[in-house]
Amino acid sequence: ATEPPWPTPSQWPAGTVLVEPAMLEETDVTCPHCWETISLELDLSAGSAEYTEDCQVCCRPILVRLGIDHSGAFSVEVRAENE
C-alpha cells in the first residue's frame, strides 16, 4: 500500500485540533424592502445567530435571525433592519 501524500493523524503535530466543517444550508427569503426573493447561505455550525446582511437586489440592510433547535432543525426570519 502506498502512503498518502499528506500527513496521517499519527504524524500531526502535538496539540492539533480538529475543527468540524461548516454546515452550510441555502434558503430563499423575501427581502422586506424590495420584496424580491433572494438566497441566503446559512452557517448552521455556528448555532443560532442574529446578523445583518445586504439584499442582493436592492442592497438595503436586512436583519437575519437564525434559530437552530436541539435536533438541528432551523428557522430563518428576516426583517428590515430599522423595524
Disulfide bonds with the S-S distance in Angstrom:
none
